[in-house]
């Protein structure tokens, strides 16, 4: 190899290295992670996630956890632990049992939920639920704002109390709106159902469109055009994340399968044919 070609190869290699970065290391064994955290004097960052089905979990990983900025900074501050709850991917039985136990221990009710935990005491001093569209920098600053101090823990308890109250209030509002939807559907009042659906959808155009299509079908199954209009709206605003499922729902409405009576079991059909 000539000097010229050697230099060219070196430049290519250096270019490849400059674009690569070390990804964050995520442990899955909680007890082993705790040992590492105690040895290094770091808190644990637990990520309760649904890696193969949860859209906000995927968004959090794509926009934050899988970035170079997060990988570089998080490695110096936290021991990262992924606690996965997949629907199609298979976990080892002991890992599945561990994750379920930790889910119960820390009262996890939604995904993604990220906890910051004192490795010595097991105390939670940071909790973030869902994905709010943060950049890696914004999320790192959010985590840094949680303080592993008595005052910080007290502030977290107060924050969670307020969040519980807000969730309870929102739950009551949803229940009331759902009752309005049911009453409107029972009364064959599509306009009233739409108003109630807008109340309960929380600004989600996707959920509003899907629920309006469903209400339309329940009120007037023959009016496929109206239901399909709302399914097309849902598909348009989804961005492709749930395209296959939405298109399948649309197809069921278009073919009448969404409102067709369920087929009788073979044994029951046989009895009916015999006049039983």
VENPE-V721236 format. One record per residue. N is the residue number from 1. RES is the residue in one small letter. D_LAST is the distance of its C-alpha to the last C-alpha in Angstrom with 1 decimal. Layout:
n | res | d_last
N | RES | D_LAST
N | RES | D_LAST
//
This chain:
n | res | d_last
1 | x | 89.1
2 | x | 91.7
3 | x | 92.5
4 | x | 91.1
5 | x | 87.7
6 | x | 87.6
7 | x | 88.3
8 | x | 85.6
9 | x | 83.0
10 | x | 84.1
11 | x | 83.6
12 | x | 80.1
13 | x | 79.3
14 | x | 80.8
15 | x | 78.8
16 | x | 75.6
17 | x | 76.5
18 | x | 77.4
19 | x | 73.9
20 | x | 72.1
21 | x | 71.8
22 | x | 70.6
23 | x | 67.1
24 | x | 66.5
25 | x | 65.6
26 | x | 62.4
27 | x | 61.9
28 | x | 58.4
29 | x | 59.5
30 | x | 60.2
31 | x | 62.5
32 | x | 64.5
33 | x | 64.9
34 | x | 66.1
35 | x | 68.8
36 | x | 69.9
37 | x | 70.1
38 | x | 72.2
39 | x | 74.5
40 | x | 75.0
41 | x | 75.1
42 | x | 72.3
43 | x | 69.3
44 | x | 65.7
45 | x | 63.7
46 | x | 60.0
47 | x | 57.6
48 | x | 54.0
49 | x | 52.2
50 | x | 49.0
51 | x | 50.8
52 | x | 47.9
53 | x | 45.9
54 | x | 48.1
55 | x | 50.0
56 | x | 52.7
57 | x | 53.2
58 | x | 53.8
59 | x | 56.1
60 | x | 58.1
61 | x | 58.7
62 | x | 59.6
63 | x | 61.9
64 | x | 63.4
65 | x | 62.8
66 | x | 63.2
67 | x | 66.4
68 | x | 69.9
69 | x | 71.2
70 | x | 68.6
71 | x | 69.1
72 | x | 72.8
73 | x | 73.0
74 | x | 70.0
75 | x | 71.2
76 | x | 74.4
77 | x | 72.7
78 | x | 69.3
79 | x | 67.4
80 | x | 64.2
81 | x | 60.9
82 | x | 57.5
83 | x | 54.4
84 | x | 51.5
85 | x | 47.8
86 | x | 46.4
87 | x | 42.7
88 | x | 43.0
89 | x | 46.4
90 | x | 46.3
91 | x | 48.8
92 | x | 50.2
93 | x | 48.4
94 | x | 51.7
95 | x | 52.3
96 | x | 48.9
97 | x | 49.4
98 | x | 52.9
99 | x | 51.8
100 | x | 49.0
101 | x | 51.5
102 | x | 54.0
103 | x | 51.5
104 | x | 50.8
105 | x | 54.5
106 | x | 55.6
107 | x | 52.6
108 | x | 51.7
109 | x | 49.0
110 | x | 49.5
111 | x | 50.8
112 | x | 53.4
113 | x | 55.3
114 | x | 58.9
115 | x | 60.8
116 | x | 64.5
117 | x | 65.1
118 | x | 68.3
119 | x | 68.2
120 | x | 70.3
121 | x | 68.5
122 | x | 65.1
123 | x | 65.5
124 | x | 63.9
125 | x | 66.4
126 | x | 64.6
127 | x | 61.1
128 | x | 59.9
129 | x | 56.3
130 | x | 55.0
131 | x | 57.1
132 | x | 59.3
133 | x | 60.6
134 | x | 63.7
135 | x | 66.1
136 | x | 67.1
137 | x | 70.4
138 | x | 68.6
139 | x | 66.2
140 | x | 69.1
141 | x | 71.0
142 | x | 67.9
143 | x | 67.7
144 | x | 71.5
145 | x | 71.3
146 | x | 69.5
147 | x | 72.2
148 | x | 71.9
149 | x | 74.0
150 | x | 73.4
151 | x | 73.7
152 | x | 71.4
153 | x | 68.7
154 | x | 69.1
155 | x | 68.8
156 | x | 65.5
157 | x | 64.1
158 | x | 65.1
159 | x | 63.6
160 | x | 60.3
161 | x | 60.2
162 | x | 60.7
163 | x | 58.0
164 | x | 55.6
165 | x | 56.5
166 | x | 56.0
167 | x | 52.6
168 | x | 51.5
169 | x | 52.8
170 | x | 51.0
171 | x | 47.8
172 | x | 48.0
173 | x | 48.8
174 | x | 45.8
175 | x | 43.5
176 | x | 44.9
177 | x | 44.6
178 | x | 41.0
179 | x | 40.3
180 | x | 42.0
181 | x | 39.9
182 | x | 36.7
183 | x | 38.0
184 | x | 39.2
185 | x | 35.9
186 | x | 34.0
187 | x | 36.6
188 | x | 36.3
189 | x | 40.0
190 | x | 40.6
191 | x | 44.4
192 | x | 44.0
193 | x | 41.7
194 | x | 44.3
195 | x | 47.1
196 | x | 45.2
197 | x | 44.3
198 | x | 48.0
199 | x | 48.9
200 | x | 46.7
201 | x | 47.4
202 | x | 50.9
203 | x | 52.4
204 | x | 50.1
205 | x | 49.5
206 | x | 46.9
207 | x | 44.7
208 | x | 45.3
209 | x | 44.2
210 | x | 41.0
211 | x | 40.0
212 | x | 40.9
213 | x | 38.7
214 | x | 35.8
215 | x | 36.5
216 | x | 36.8
217 | x | 33.3
218 | x | 31.8
219 | x | 33.7
220 | x | 33.4
221 | x | 31.2
222 | x | 32.5
223 | x | 36.1
224 | x | 36.2
225 | x | 39.9
226 | x | 40.7
227 | x | 38.6
228 | x | 40.1
229 | x | 43.6
230 | x | 43.2
231 | x | 41.8
232 | x | 44.8
233 | x | 47.0
234 | x | 45.5
235 | x | 46.1
236 | x | 49.7
237 | x | 50.7
238 | x | 49.1
239 | x | 51.8
240 | x | 49.5
241 | x | 48.7
242 | x | 44.9
243 | x | 44.9
244 | x | 42.1
245 | x | 39.6
246 | x | 40.7
247 | x | 40.4
248 | x | 36.9
249 | x | 35.9
250 | x | 37.6
251 | x | 35.7
252 | x | 32.3
253 | x | 33.5
254 | x | 34.9
255 | x | 31.8
256 | x | 29.4
257 | x | 27.8
258 | x | 29.1
259 | x | 26.9
260 | x | 23.9
261 | x | 20.6
262 | x | 19.7
263 | x | 17.5
264 | x | 14.1
265 | x | 14.4
266 | x | 13.6
267 | x | 11.1
268 | x | 9.1
269 | x | 9.7
270 | x | 8.6
271 | x | 5.0
272 | x | 5.5
273 | x | 7.5
274 | x | 5.5
275 | x | 3.8
276 | x | 0.0
//
